[in-house]
Amino acid sequence: MNTYDVVIVGGGIIGGSIAFELSRRNLRVALLDKREPMREASWAAAGMLSPAPDCPSAIPLVPLSRASLAMYPQFIAEIEEASSMRTGYRTEGTIEVLCHGDAERELSTLVALHRGLGLACEPLHLDEAREMEPALGRAVRAAALLPEEASVKPRELIAALLAGAECSGAKLIPGTEALSLVRDGNRCTGIKTVSGEIFSAAHIVIAAGCWTSTISGAAPYAPTIPVRGQMLALKHAGMPIKRVLRSERGYIVPRDLSRPQTLVVGSTLEHAGYEKLVTSGGIETILAAANELAPELAKAEFIETWCGLRPGTPDQLPVIGPADVGGLAIATGHYRNGILLAPVTAKLITEWITEGRMSSRWSEFSPLRFSGTIADRSAAAL
């Protein structure tokens, strides 16, 4: 029989992290995925671990992002120990640059915003920035160091996470597409799949990324939409870039310090439905931003191009927490922050399932906010 303590729908880094945490507490966990686990948005991610808001609507997310970033060293250590695999976790920080407009004024605004949100941010003289990263181009007019930011290799991380979850007892079930929630009155008791199978459990967690809204019964709690992001990887033969470089137009993420060096460059934000395509226009946009940041990358060799579908929401904030149906929790809509928010999301959902509470004020991320029926069940802040 397909009966478990917890059934998780969605095998990305959010669902995988929840499975990892719950299975280590001796719960019988099944992780369902419509294709192969970790082959969608998580696999396509750049791996930047930045709690800084990329737009005004993301400011409410900063406290949760900071908390998750602080959890990352232990999160990585536990995954690498459980899996005996490496994840490419790097803590060299980020250099944020400004290339257009009134750069000095924008730099002052950037520094004040970060510090006001409790994020470390140090303005840099341009000579100092170029001494730290000689690849920076002459178009850079102002720069700041974000020393607490980090990065990880998502594909290595998710492979280690899946291995760690399996070693801890979680059952991975690929090729199993969820069709609808199964309810008994005001309680969710299982998942019905497209093939007609029923997976039953005391707790159901929907972590299906941008596909959450396609599961019958889940859309009212998480009206997710796909937001396409195109990416590419380059082989850079020059002096290695040590830190993440980011501008208002794009970013460069070093995967290592070897020569030649692998760099991941991105990205686009496109509302193209569920169409996964790499386009000439998308790549042109990405390359223009990369070559402005580091002009010597114009000589770099192409390694790979790809794209992923981020799970967006109407307010661009994630959906984390219990629904108003017993036994049902939602963990999706992380948009551009799924890799960063995996540790804290897994912590909160695990707390809800094992203790019936969450140790963070969660109402602004509640699945009930879209129906206007939020009940504040929060406890102490993180």
VOPAGU-2260 file (C-alpha; in pm, 1 decimal, decimal comma):
REM VOPAGU-2260
SITE   aa  ch    i         X         Y         Z
SITE  MET   A    0       0,0       0,0       0,0
SITE  ASN   A    1     113,3     357,0     -72,7
SITE  THR   A    2      79,2     475,5     285,7
SITE  TYR   A    3     336,1     696,6     457,0
SITE  ASP   A    4     369,1     940,6     741,9
SITE  VAL   A    5     438,2    1223,0     496,2
SITE  VAL   A    6     392,6    1249,2     119,4
SITE  ILE   A    7     576,8    1537,9     -48,0
SITE  VAL   A    8     477,2    1641,1    -399,9
SITE  GLY   A    9     769,6    1798,6    -583,4
SITE  GLY   A   10    1126,7    1677,6    -594,2
SITE  GLY   A   11    1308,0    2009,8    -622,0
SITE  ILE   A   12    1539,2    2147,3    -357,6
SITE  ILE   A   13    1245,3    2257,9    -139,7
SITE  GLY   A   14    1073,9    1919,1    -140,8
SITE  GLY   A   15    1407,8    1739,4    -116,5
SITE  SER   A   16    1519,5    1945,8     182,7
SITE  ILE   A   17    1191,3    1877,9     362,8
SITE  ALA   A   18    1225,4    1505,7     287,1
SITE  PHE   A   19    1582,0    1509,6     419,0
SITE  GLU   A   20    1481,4    1676,0     746,2
SITE  LEU   A   21    1172,2    1462,6     808,3
SITE  SER   A   22    1333,8    1130,3     723,2
SITE  ARG   A   23    1610,8    1199,8     973,8
SITE  ARG   A   24    1335,1    1213,5    1236,9
SITE  ASN   A   25    1238,9     854,2    1153,8
SITE  LEU   A   26     923,5     945,8     963,0
SITE  ARG   A   27     823,0     739,9     660,5
SITE  VAL   A   28     853,0     988,4     376,5
SITE  ALA   A   29     767,0     956,7       7,8
SITE  LEU   A   30     889,0    1219,4    -238,6
SITE  LEU   A   31     689,7    1224,7    -562,8
SITE  ASP   A   32     802,5    1398,1    -880,5
SITE  LYS   A   33     638,3    1413,4   -1221,9
SITE  ARG   A   34     976,1    1360,4   -1389,9
SITE  GLU   A   35    1316,7    1303,1   -1230,3
SITE  PRO   A   36    1367,9    1473,8    -892,6
SITE  MET   A   37    1574,1    1794,7    -895,9
SITE  ARG   A   38    1571,3    1834,8   -1274,6
SITE  GLU   A   39    1368,8    2154,4   -1301,6
SITE  ALA   A   40    1424,1    2498,9   -1142,7
SITE  SER   A   41    1669,6    2367,1    -882,8
SITE  TRP   A   42    1893,2    2210,0   -1148,4
SITE  ALA   A   43    1880,1    2529,6   -1355,6
SITE  ALA   A   44    1965,8    2772,5   -1073,8
SITE  ALA   A   45    2280,9    2985,5   -1056,4
SITE  GLY   A   46    2336,9    2910,7    -687,6
SITE  MET   A   47    2377,3    3263,5    -549,6
SITE  LEU   A   48    2297,6    3282,7    -178,2
SITE  SER   A   49    2193,3    3645,2    -146,0
SITE  PRO   A   50    1938,7    3771,2     108,2
SITE  ALA   A   51    1935,9    4116,8     -54,3
SITE  PRO   A   52    1602,6    4219,1    -211,8
SITE  ASP   A   53    1611,5    4247,3    -590,8
SITE  CYS   A   54    1299,5    4467,7    -595,5
SITE  PRO   A   55    1086,5    4656,7    -341,0
SITE  SER   A   56     828,0    4376,1    -321,8
SITE  ALA   A   57    1099,8    4138,6    -196,3
SITE  ILE   A   58    1184,7    4346,8     112,8
SITE  PRO   A   59     943,5    4151,3     341,0
SITE  LEU   A   60    1141,4    3837,6     253,9
SITE  VAL   A   61    1473,6    3968,0     387,8
SITE  PRO   A   62    1439,7    3846,6     753,1
SITE  LEU   A   63    1355,0    3494,9     634,5
SITE  SER   A   64    1639,1    3505,9     380,8
SITE  ARG   A   65    1889,5    3619,0     644,2
SITE  ALA   A   66    1779,0    3339,2     874,9
SITE  SER   A   67    1819,7    3081,9     598,1
SITE  LEU   A   68    2163,7    3210,4     496,5
SITE  ALA   A   69    2275,7    3177,7     860,3
SITE  MET   A   70    2162,3    2813,6     853,5
SITE  TYR   A   71    2361,8    2729,0     541,3
SITE  PRO   A   72    2693,6    2616,6     695,7
SITE  GLN   A   73    2518,2    2354,9     910,7
SITE  PHE   A   74    2280,4    2264,0     626,0
SITE  ILE   A   75    2575,6    2195,7     394,8
SITE  ALA   A   76    2771,5    2007,2     660,5
SITE  GLU   A   77    2478,5    1775,1     734,3
SITE  ILE   A   78    2408,9    1705,2     367,9
SITE  GLU   A   79    2775,6    1639,3     285,3
SITE  GLU   A   80    2809,9    1410,1     587,2
SITE  ALA   A   81    2494,2    1214,6     505,4
SITE  SER   A   82    2581,1    1176,1     136,3
SITE  SER   A   83    2963,3    1172,1     140,6
SITE  MET   A   84    2941,6    1419,1    -150,0
SITE  ARG   A   85    3061,5    1776,0    -199,0
SITE  THR   A   86    2835,9    2069,8    -284,5
SITE  GLY   A   87    3068,2    2348,4    -401,1
SITE  TYR   A   88    2973,5    2581,8    -116,1
SITE  ARG   A   89    3178,0    2905,1    -133,9
SITE  THR   A   90    3176,7    3207,2      98,9
SITE  GLU   A   91    3383,9    3470,3     -85,8
SITE  GLY   A   92    3101,0    3725,6     -97,9
SITE  THR   A   93    2965,1    3936,1    -384,7
SITE  ILE   A   94    3069,8    4258,5    -552,9
SITE  GLU   A   95    2767,3    4461,2    -662,4
SITE  VAL   A   96    2844,6    4714,7    -933,1
SITE  LEU   A   97    2662,6    5007,5   -1088,7
SITE  CYS   A   98    2729,5    5097,5   -1450,1
SITE  HIS   A   99    2456,9    5343,0   -1543,6
SITE  GLY   A  100    2280,9    5658,1   -1425,8
SITE  ASP   A  101    2392,5    5850,0   -1118,4
SITE  ALA   A  102    2605,5    5565,2    -987,6
SITE  GLU   A  103    2736,5    5740,5    -675,4
SITE  ARG   A  104    2387,2    5837,4    -562,9
SITE  GLU   A  105    2258,9    5487,9    -635,6
SITE  LEU   A  106    2550,8    5341,6    -441,3
SITE  SER   A  107    2460,1    5549,2    -135,8
SITE  THR   A  108    2100,8    5428,4    -165,2
SITE  LEU   A  109    2217,0    5067,9    -203,1
SITE  VAL   A  110    2441,2    5084,2     103,7
SITE  ALA   A  111    2174,8    5255,4     315,8
SITE  LEU   A  112    1908,9    5001,1     211,3
SITE  HIS   A  113    2129,0    4702,3     288,7
SITE  ARG   A  114    2241,6    4832,8     623,3
SITE  GLY   A  115    1886,9    4930,3     715,1
SITE  LEU   A  116    1783,4    4570,4     652,8
SITE  GLY   A  117    2069,7    4433,1     862,2
SITE  LEU   A  118    2278,1    4325,9     562,4
SITE  ALA   A  119    2652,6    4389,2     553,6
SITE  CYS   A  120    2747,1    4623,2     270,2
SITE  GLU   A  121    3075,0    4810,8     224,0
SITE  PRO   A  122    3124,1    5078,6     -45,0
SITE  LEU   A  123    3440,8    5027,2    -246,5
SITE  HIS   A  124    3661,7    5273,0    -429,9
SITE  LEU   A  125    3686,4    5162,3    -790,8
SITE  ASP   A  126    4060,5    5102,1    -762,0
SITE  GLU   A  127    3994,1    4879,9    -462,1
SITE  ALA   A  128    3719,2    4690,0    -644,8
SITE  ARG   A  129    3945,3    4628,2    -944,7
SITE  GLU   A  130    4229,4    4517,3    -719,2
SITE  MET   A  131    3992,3    4260,0    -569,3
SITE  GLU   A  132    3853,7    4158,6    -910,8
SITE  PRO   A  133    4082,1    4267,4   -1198,3
SITE  ALA   A  134    3828,3    4144,0   -1455,0
SITE  LEU   A  135    3586,7    4428,8   -1375,8
SITE  GLY   A  136    3534,4    4647,5   -1680,3
SITE  ARG   A  137    3577,1    5023,0   -1727,2
SITE  ALA   A  138    3200,4    5065,7   -1754,5
SITE  VAL   A  139    3176,4    5011,2   -1377,3
SITE  ARG   A  140    3113,1    5346,9   -1209,1
SITE  ALA   A  141    3055,5    5238,9    -847,7
SITE  ALA   A  142    3087,8    4919,2    -645,5
SITE  ALA   A  143    3006,7    4765,8    -308,1
SITE  LEU   A  144    3118,9    4451,0    -130,8
SITE  LEU   A  145    2853,8    4223,4      19,2
SITE  PRO   A  146    3085,3    4010,8     234,0
SITE  GLU   A  147    2828,9    3774,2     386,6
SITE  GLU   A  148    2689,1    3643,3      59,3
SITE  ALA   A  149    2783,9    3297,4     -61,9
SITE  SER   A  150    2723,0    3056,8    -347,9
SITE  VAL   A  151    2682,0    2686,0    -406,1
SITE  LYS   A  152    2683,6    2451,9    -705,2
SITE  PRO   A  153    2312,2    2364,8    -732,3
SITE  ARG   A  154    2358,1    2045,6    -932,7
SITE  GLU   A  155    2609,2    1908,5    -683,9
SITE  LEU   A  156    2395,2    2024,1    -392,0
SITE  ILE   A  157    2077,1    1861,0    -516,4
SITE  ALA   A  158    2257,1    1534,5    -600,3
SITE  ALA   A  159    2399,0    1524,8    -247,3
SITE  LEU   A  160    2062,7    1618,1     -97,9
SITE  LEU   A  161    1881,3    1337,5    -278,6
SITE  ALA   A  162    2148,2    1087,9    -177,8
SITE  GLY   A  163    2131,1    1209,4     183,1
SITE  ALA   A  164    1751,1    1185,0     188,0
SITE  GLU   A  165    1760,4     829,9      52,8
SITE  CYS   A  166    2028,9     730,9     301,8
SITE  SER   A  167    1804,7     868,3     576,8
SITE  GLY   A  168    1513,9     652,9     459,2
SITE  ALA   A  169    1311,7     875,5     225,7
SITE  LYS   A  170    1158,2     696,9     -74,0
SITE  LEU   A  171    1203,4     879,4    -405,9
SITE  ILE   A  172     927,7     807,1    -658,4
SITE  PRO   A  173     998,3     965,3   -1001,0
SITE  GLY   A  174     762,7     971,4   -1298,2
SITE  THR   A  175     461,5    1018,0   -1071,2
SITE  GLU   A  176     250,2    1322,7   -1151,7
SITE  ALA   A  177       7,5    1451,9    -890,8
SITE  LEU   A  178    -343,3    1516,0   -1022,9
SITE  SER   A  179    -541,8    1623,3    -717,4
SITE  LEU   A  180    -564,0    1636,5    -341,6
SITE  VAL   A  181    -761,0    1359,5    -173,5
SITE  ARG   A  182    -985,5    1491,1     103,5
SITE  ASP   A  183   -1198,6    1338,2     376,0
SITE  GLY   A  184   -1415,5    1624,0     492,7
SITE  ASN   A  185   -1191,6    1904,8     610,5
SITE  ARG   A  186    -878,6    1693,0     605,9
SITE  CYS   A  187    -632,9    1615,1     327,4
SITE  THR   A  188    -553,8    1244,7     341,3
SITE  GLY   A  189    -358,6    1183,4      25,5
SITE  ILE   A  190    -262,8    1254,6    -333,0
SITE  LYS   A  191    -423,5    1109,0    -643,1
SITE  THR   A  192    -188,4    1074,2    -938,6
SITE  VAL   A  193    -255,2    1102,2   -1311,0
SITE  SER   A  194    -233,3     721,9   -1332,6
SITE  GLY   A  195    -506,6     684,8   -1070,1
SITE  GLU   A  196    -282,7     575,5    -782,8
SITE  ILE   A  197    -352,0     710,8    -435,3
SITE  PHE   A  198     -66,3     796,3    -198,8
SITE  SER   A  199    -202,2     830,6     153,6
SITE  ALA   A  200     -41,0    1001,2     452,4
SITE  ALA   A  201    -116,9    1187,5     772,9
SITE  HIS   A  202      61,4    1487,9     624,8
SITE  ILE   A  203      72,6    1609,2     264,2
SITE  VAL   A  204     325,2    1873,7     157,8
SITE  ILE   A  205     285,7    2042,6    -181,2
SITE  ALA   A  206     625,5    2164,4    -302,6
SITE  ALA   A  207     572,6    2135,1    -676,7
SITE  GLY   A  208     720,2    2469,7    -781,6
SITE  CYS   A  209     544,7    2643,9   -1069,9
SITE  TRP   A  210     333,8    2331,6   -1129,0
SITE  THR   A  211     163,5    2361,4    -787,9
SITE  SER   A  212    -125,4    2555,2    -940,5
SITE  THR   A  213    -193,3    2267,5   -1185,1
SITE  ILE   A  214    -276,6    2026,6    -899,0
SITE  SER   A  215    -650,9    2022,0    -838,2
SITE  GLY   A  216    -724,5    2164,8    -494,3
SITE  ALA   A  217    -384,1    2331,3    -450,9
SITE  ALA   A  218    -421,5    2641,8    -668,4
SITE  PRO   A  219    -632,1    2842,6    -417,9
SITE  TYR   A  220    -343,2    2820,1    -172,3
SITE  ALA   A  221     -61,6    2874,8    -422,0
SITE  PRO   A  222    -154,0    3036,0    -755,5
SITE  THR   A  223     195,2    2981,5    -894,1
SITE  ILE   A  224     307,8    3089,9   -1239,5
SITE  PRO   A  225     621,7    2993,1   -1437,0
SITE  VAL   A  226     885,4    3261,3   -1491,5
SITE  ARG   A  227    1149,5    3148,2   -1740,4
SITE  GLY   A  228    1515,0    3214,4   -1678,1
SITE  GLN   A  229    1778,9    3146,9   -1941,9
SITE  MET   A  230    2138,2    3076,1   -1840,3
SITE  LEU   A  231    2474,3    2990,1   -1987,9
SITE  ALA   A  232    2813,7    2862,1   -1877,5
SITE  LEU   A  233    3149,1    2987,4   -2004,5
SITE  LYS   A  234    3503,8    2858,7   -1989,4
SITE  HIS   A  235    3725,0    3152,2   -1889,6
SITE  ALA   A  236    4098,7    3118,6   -1957,4
SITE  GLY   A  237    4209,9    3443,7   -1791,2
SITE  MET   A  238    4276,9    3530,1   -1428,6
SITE  PRO   A  239    4006,9    3356,5   -1220,8
SITE  ILE   A  240    3718,0    3561,7   -1088,9
SITE  LYS   A  241    3697,0    3497,7    -714,5
SITE  ARG   A  242    3359,7    3642,7    -616,5
SITE  VAL   A  243    3011,4    3665,5    -755,1
SITE  LEU   A  244    2987,3    3979,6    -971,4
SITE  ARG   A  245    2643,4    4135,9   -1005,1
SITE  SER   A  246    2496,8    4442,8   -1172,4
SITE  GLU   A  247    2147,0    4568,9   -1235,8
SITE  ARG   A  248    2157,3    4382,1   -1569,1
SITE  GLY   A  249    2302,7    4041,8   -1480,2
SITE  TYR   A  250    2553,1    3836,8   -1282,4
SITE  ILE   A  251    2856,6    3611,6   -1305,9
SITE  VAL   A  252    2895,9    3320,2   -1062,6
SITE  PRO   A  253    3236,2    3144,9   -1045,1
SITE  ARG   A  254    3211,1    2771,6    -990,9
SITE  ASP   A  255    3577,2    2727,2    -892,1
SITE  LEU   A  256    3916,0    2898,2    -905,6
SITE  SER   A  257    4076,3    2667,2   -1160,3
SITE  ARG   A  258    4227,8    2775,8   -1491,4
SITE  PRO   A  259    4040,3    2758,1   -1718,9
SITE  GLN   A  260    3754,6    2855,8   -1493,6
SITE  THR   A  261    3385,2    2769,0   -1522,5
SITE  LEU   A  262    3153,7    3068,7   -1488,4
SITE  VAL   A  263    2773,8    3064,3   -1480,5
SITE  VAL   A  264    2615,2    3375,2   -1631,2
SITE  GLY   A  265    2254,6    3489,8   -1621,1
SITE  SER   A  266    1973,1    3554,4   -1643,2
SITE  THR   A  267    1642,0    3647,0   -1804,6
SITE  LEU   A  268    1298,7    3702,1   -1649,1
SITE  GLU   A  269    1034,4    3595,6   -1901,0
SITE  HIS   A  270     664,7    3521,1   -1881,3
SITE  ALA   A  271     651,9    3256,2   -2151,6
SITE  GLY   A  272     422,4    3001,1   -1988,1
SITE  TYR   A  273     559,3    2650,8   -1950,8
SITE  GLU   A  274     770,5    2679,8   -2267,6
SITE  LYS   A  275    1131,9    2588,6   -2191,7
SITE  LEU   A  276    1343,8    2735,0   -2470,8
SITE  VAL   A  277    1683,9    2899,2   -2495,0
SITE  THR   A  278    1652,0    3189,5   -2739,1
SITE  SER   A  279    1899,5    3400,6   -2931,2
SITE  GLY   A  280    1754,9    3716,8   -2777,1
SITE  GLY   A  281    1787,5    3578,6   -2426,9
SITE  ILE   A  282    2149,5    3477,5   -2476,5
SITE  GLU   A  283    2229,0    3814,0   -2637,9
SITE  THR   A  284    2089,3    3995,2   -2331,7
SITE  ILE   A  285    2287,4    3778,7   -2090,9
SITE  LEU   A  286    2613,3    3815,7   -2283,0
SITE  ALA   A  287    2576,1    4193,1   -2305,4
SITE  ALA   A  288    2547,8    4213,7   -1926,7
SITE  ALA   A  289    2838,7    3973,8   -1869,3
SITE  ASN   A  290    3070,7    4148,6   -2112,1
SITE  GLU   A  291    2991,8    4484,1   -1952,7
SITE  LEU   A  292    3079,9    4343,9   -1610,8
SITE  ALA   A  293    3395,7    4167,4   -1729,1
SITE  PRO   A  294    3492,5    4255,9   -2089,1
SITE  GLU   A  295    3754,7    3983,1   -2118,8
SITE  LEU   A  296    3469,5    3729,0   -2112,2
SITE  ALA   A  297    3410,0    3823,9   -2476,0
SITE  LYS   A  298    3691,9    3575,4   -2542,7
SITE  ALA   A  299    3545,1    3300,9   -2322,7
SITE  GLU   A  300    3429,1    2970,3   -2468,7
SITE  PHE   A  301    3066,7    2855,3   -2453,5
SITE  ILE   A  302    3016,1    2538,2   -2250,2
SITE  GLU   A  303    2639,6    2507,0   -2210,4
SITE  THR   A  304    2308,6    2690,9   -2235,1
SITE  TRP   A  305    1989,0    2602,2   -2049,5
SITE  CYS   A  306    1677,6    2746,7   -1892,3
SITE  GLY   A  307    1446,0    2681,9   -1599,1
SITE  LEU   A  308    1097,3    2778,4   -1486,5
SITE  ARG   A  309    1096,4    2965,0   -1156,8
SITE  PRO   A  310     781,4    2942,1    -943,4
SITE  GLY   A  311     639,5    3293,9    -919,2
SITE  THR   A  312     339,7    3412,2    -716,7
SITE  PRO   A  313     114,9    3719,4    -755,1
SITE  ASP   A  314     301,5    3907,7    -479,7
SITE  GLN   A  315     645,6    3756,8    -559,1
SITE  LEU   A  316     669,1    3605,9    -209,1
SITE  PRO   A  317     688,1    3234,2    -125,0
SITE  VAL   A  318     403,6    3025,3      11,2
SITE  ILE   A  319     510,2    2846,0     328,6
SITE  GLY   A  320     290,6    2692,1     596,9
SITE  PRO   A  321     -29,5    2501,7     675,2
SITE  ALA   A  322    -352,7    2541,4     481,7
SITE  ASP   A  323    -697,4    2557,6     640,1
SITE  VAL   A  324    -741,3    2189,9     559,1
SITE  GLY   A  325    -603,3    1949,0     817,1
SITE  GLY   A  326    -292,0    1758,8     714,9
SITE  LEU   A  327    -201,9    1991,6     426,8
SITE  ALA   A  328     103,5    2219,2     411,2
SITE  ILE   A  329     236,6    2423,7     119,0
SITE  ALA   A  330     600,6    2506,6      42,2
SITE  THR   A  331     635,2    2666,2    -298,5
SITE  GLY   A  332     654,0    2994,7    -489,2
SITE  HIS   A  333    1014,6    3068,5    -391,2
SITE  TYR   A  334    1069,4    3242,1    -726,6
SITE  ARG   A  335    1443,1    3331,5    -751,6
SITE  ASN   A  336    1527,0    3223,2    -396,0
SITE  GLY   A  337    1462,7    2850,1    -379,6
SITE  ILE   A  338    1824,8    2749,7    -323,2
SITE  LEU   A  339    1871,6    3017,1     -55,3
SITE  LEU   A  340    1544,9    2946,7     128,6
SITE  ALA   A  341    1566,5    2566,7     131,0
SITE  PRO   A  342    1709,7    2535,2     486,4
SITE  VAL   A  343    1458,6    2763,9     656,8
SITE  THR   A  344    1163,1    2628,1     459,2
SITE  ALA   A  345    1253,8    2272,0     554,6
SITE  LYS   A  346    1288,2    2381,1     918,3
SITE  LEU   A  347     947,8    2550,2     929,0
SITE  ILE   A  348     756,9    2270,2     755,9
SITE  THR   A  349     931,2    2008,4     970,2
SITE  GLU   A  350     833,9    2200,9    1283,9
SITE  TRP   A  351     473,6    2218,5    1171,9
SITE  ILE   A  352     454,7    1845,7    1102,0
SITE  THR   A  353     641,9    1727,8    1410,8
SITE  GLU   A  354     540,3    1992,7    1667,1
SITE  GLY   A  355     227,3    2157,9    1529,7
SITE  ARG   A  356     388,7    2500,3    1532,4
SITE  MET   A  357     635,6    2713,7    1338,4
SITE  SER   A  358     907,0    2914,7    1510,4
SITE  SER   A  359     865,0    3214,8    1283,1
SITE  ARG   A  360     592,5    3470,0    1222,1
SITE  TRP   A  361     470,6    3326,9     895,5
SITE  SER   A  362     142,7    3501,2     814,8
SITE  GLU   A  363     282,0    3708,6     526,0
SITE  PHE   A  364     389,1    3382,2     356,5
SITE  SER   A  365      76,6    3187,8     452,8
SITE  PRO   A  366    -115,6    2983,3     193,1
SITE  LEU   A  367    -429,2    3154,3     326,4
SITE  ARG   A  368    -329,4    3505,2     219,5
SITE  PHE   A  369    -470,4    3466,5    -129,5
SITE  SER   A  370    -815,9    3389,5       8,5
SITE  GLY   A  371    -794,7    3659,4     277,5
SITE  THR   A  372    -847,8    3416,2     564,5
SITE  ILE   A  373    -513,7    3433,3     741,6
SITE  ALA   A  374    -516,1    3336,0    1104,3
SITE  ASP   A  375    -196,0    3433,1    1275,9
SITE  ARG   A  376     -68,9    3113,5    1437,7
SITE  SER   A  377     282,4    3245,7    1475,5
SITE  ALA   A  378     513,4    3198,8    1771,5
SITE  ALA   A  379     842,4    3363,1    1859,3
SITE  ALA   A  380    1052,5    3510,9    1580,2
SITE  LEU   A  381    1346,9    3319,3    1438,1
